[in-house]
Amino acid sequence: MSPAEAAELFGAHRSRLFGLAYRMLGSAAEAEDVLQEAHMRWQAAEHATITAPGGWLTTVVSRLCLDQLKSARVRRETYVGPWLPEPLPTERVADPPDLESISLAFLVLLESLSPLERAVFVLREVFDYEFAEVAQIVGREEAACRQLAHRAREHVRSKRPRFARSRQQHEQMLGAFLGAIAQGDLEGLQRLLADDVVAWSDGGGRARAARKVVAGPDRVGRMLIGFAKKGGADATISFAEINGWLSVVLRHDGVVVSTLSIETDGETIFGVHLVANPDKLARLH
């Protein structure tokens, strides 16, 4: 196989490999780094000995992600304030195949799994690999992978995010939410929020954000209205599809300074995700 043919074959798998790496890491930048390393290893490999290039690449990417996850857990212990995944602009399609597993709310939930649980869960539940394939990819016994998947499924099932039945429902709820904030209508905003609503605000120590997760409709409502009042007259709001769902993009002087996404079942808002860390907003400029 020539270098050009090898590059073309890698390109054919790239989108799927990026989706796998992003779901495992919650960071598009880290996912790109993993794919770059995987591409270098693929170019240097003995292609004649590889009978299933797709499986080979999936294994390399998965194991690189596992290594990255282990070091990421250490880094996130010293992260300033709540950590959120990197917002990922997504193309709007009429019938998206997988809105839930790409959502910020779901990726936040995956953060609570161990690296191996996360890898096995994503490979099995999102990408539909058989357990025998998962075991080979992560280098564990099949029985161990089944147990890891069981634990991960139970954890995800108990805390699974809620989603609107349609994008229209989601967008209507987002509009009502923004309207209440813009009007400074605390009571109206509180009526939209669940009793156990939680708001994450990720500034990473580089932008203004709450240093702790905020819970409850009163505290969340006051925080959001307070942020809006301090936003400044030069702030502009636009909408973009982020991680599969319509979200808000806030700009100052044309520069993206934050994103806001909600978790809703179409009737009540259960989660709010604010990302202001500039390192995580590069793809939105």
N, C-alpha and C positions, 0 to 999 in steps of 0.2 A: 504494500500500500504506500503510495507516494505521500509526501507531506501535505500536498494540496487535498488529496482524497481523505487523509486523516482529519484535516481541518474541516472539511465539508461534512464528514460523518459526525464529528463533535458538534458542529453547528446544528445538525438535525435533531440532536438530543438536548440542545442547550436550554430551551424553554422549560422542558420538564425538569431538568437538573436544577435550574434556578428556582423553580417552584418548590422543589424538595428542600433545597438549602435554605430558602427564605422561611419556610414553615418551621424548619428545625432550629433556626438561629434567631428569627425575629428581626433580622437586620439585612437590608438589601446590600449595604456596603460589604458586610462580612460574607454574604452569600456570593457576591462578585469575586471577592478574594479567594474563596474556596474554589469557585469555577476556574479562576485563573491558574491556581495550583493544579487542579485536576487536568486542565488542558495541557499543562507542561508535562505532567506524568503520562498523559495519553500520547503526546508527540514522541516521548522517549521510549514508549513501550514496544515490545516485540509483537506487532499486530498480527503476525501470522499465527501466533499461539493463542490468540483471543477469539474464541468461537462465538461469544455473545457480547459484542461491544456495549450494548445498552446496559446489560447487567454488570459488566466490568466498571463502567463509568458510574453507575448508581452506587456500587460498593465503595469506590474511591471517594465519591462526594459524601456519602453517608459517614464514612469513617473520619474524613477530615472534619465534618460537622461535629461529630462526637468529641474529637479533640478540642475543637473550638468551644463547644458548650462547657466543657470542664473548666477551661480557663476563664470563660465568660462569667461563670457563677462566682468565681473569686473576684473578678473586676466589679461585678454588680453589688457585692457586699460593701464596697467603698463608694458606690455611685451616690451622688448628691441628690437626695429626694427620690420619689418614685421613678422606677424605670418602665418605659413603655417601648413597644416595638417601633421600628422605623416606619413611618407612613409610606405606603407604596401606591403610587398612582396606578389605577387599573383601567383597562379599556372597557368601555361600556358595550356589552353585547346583549342581544335580545333575550337569550336564554342561558345565563351563566351557569357553568357546571358545578361550581363549588363556592358559593358565596360565604358559607359559614366558616370553612377552615381557613379562609384567607382574611377573615375579619380581625380587627384589632382586639375585640373582646375575646375571641377564641385564642388568639396568640398569647394574650395576657394569661389565660387559663393554662396554656401549655407550659408557661414559665414555671408553674408550680410542680411539674413533673421532674423526675431525675433525668439526666441526659439519656440514659438507655431507655427509660420508659417513653420519653418523648420520641426518640428515634423509632422504636418499635411501633408506637401508636401511629405516627405519621406514615410510616411505610405500609402498615397493615390497614388502617382505617381510612386514610386519605388516598393513598396510591394503590391500595388493593392488592398488595403482594401476598402470596401464600406464606404461611408460617415457615415452611421449609426454605423459601427464598429469603425471608427476613432473617432467619437464623444464619444463613450463609453470608448475608450482607453485613450484619453487625458482628459476626464471629462468635456467636453463642449457640448453645444447644437449643433445639426447637422447643423442648419442654420449658426451658427457662424463658424463651420469648413469649410463649403462650401465657406464662404467669405474669410477665411484665405487661403484656397487653391487657390482661384481665385487671390488674391493679390500675393501670392508666385509664381504662374504660370506666371503671367504678368511680374513680376520682372525677373524670370529666362529666360523667352522667350526673353526679351529685351537685356540680356547680356549673353546668352547661349554660352558656349565654342564651338569652331569648332573642328571637329574630322576628321581624314583621313578616307577614305572609306574602307581602309584595313590596317591591320598591316604592310603589305609590304610597302605601301606608307609611313606610319609613320616611319618605320625603315630606308627607303631610305633618308627621310628628315633629320632624326637624324644623319645619316652618313655624309651627306653633311655639316650639321651644325658643327659637330665635326671636320671635315676636315678643314674647314675654320678657326676655332679657333686654331687648332694645327699649321697651317701654318702662323698664325698671319695675315690672309688675311681680313683686315677690310672691304674693299669694297665688297669682295665676301660674307662676312658674312652679311653685310647690305642688299645685294640683296635678301637674304633669309628671312629677317625680315619684318614684316608688318609695315606700317607707324605708327600704334598705338600699336606696340609691347610693352609689359610690362614685367619686370623681378622682381620677388620677391626673396629675399635672406634672409633666416631665420637662424640666428646664436644664437638668444635668449640671446645675451650678453655673450655667452660662447665660441663663435668661430668667426673667421673673416668673416664678411658679411656686405653688404651695410645696413646702418641704415634706409634707406627709399626705397620705391618702385622706380625703375628706369624705365623711359619711353622713347620711341623713338629709332629708329635703330642706330643712332650714339652713344648715351650714353650707350645703352645696349651692342652694339658691343664692344665698348672700355672697358666696365666693364668686359665682359667675357674674352676678350683677356688678359686683365690685370690680372685677376684671374689665367688664365692658365700659364702666365709667372712666377707668384709667387708660383706656385704649388710645385716646388721643384723637383729635379732629382729623389728622392725616391718615387714619386707618381706613382701609377699604376691605370689604368682604366680598368674596366670590365663592362659587361652589365648584367642587370637583369630586369625581368618583375616586375615593381612596379605600383601598382594601375591599373593593367590591360594593361599597355603599356610598351614597351621596354624603359629603362632608363639607365642612366650612374651611376656607383658607383665608387667613388674615394677613394683609400686607401693610407695611409702612413704607411710604415712598417707593412703592413698586417692589419691595423686597419681602418675600415670605417670612413672617415672624412666628407663625403658629398655625396649627390645624386643630380642628375640633370635630370629634366624631361621637355619636351616641349609640348606645345599645338599647334597643326598644323592641317590644313585641307589636308595635303599632298603636298601642293604647296607653302605655306607661313607659317611662324612661328609667332604666335600671342602672345604667352606667354612662359616664362621660369621660372621654379621653382627650386631654389637651397636650399636644406636643409642641414645645417651644425651643427645645435644644437645637441650635442652628446646625449642628453636625448631622441631624436626622432629617433636615428639610431640603437638602441639596437637590433631590430629584424633583422638587416642586417648583424650582425657580424657572 
